[in-house]
Amino acid sequence: MTLAIPLTPEIEQRFRSEAEDAGLTVEQLAARRMEEAELLWRIHSAAPESETRELHNLLRKQRTGTLNEKGQTKLNSLLDARELRTSQRLEDLTKLSQLSGIPLRQLMDQLGIAPIPSP
């Protein structure tokens, strides 16, 4: 597939210069930038607010002992989905760290992402 993106001459020159400095073709640099943008979007995509509210509501019921079996099943499902999202986010952060040549912890600091403290 061919994709043409019009750029101003200044931006094109800067892009070509950056590609040359990185030892990449312009196409390779463009593909890398698109991949980085996709990773950043996924990293910053949070769970839907309604899902978070439902999760907190179910956790409150669990703490107070008022969670029924159906609620427990839903809570387990939401926690599993959250765990998968967290795992994918870590994979995305690791990949972005590798692409950008920045240590993972430094990248997380730059993005304002704090590691989850150990229990």
Secondary structure, 3 states (H helix, E strand, C coil): CCCCCCCCHHHHHHHHHHHHHHCCCHHHHHHHHHHHHHHHHHHHCCCCHHHHHHHHHHHHHHHHCCCCHHHHHHHHHHHHHHHHHHHHHHHHHHHHHHHHCCCHHHHHHHHCCCCCCCC
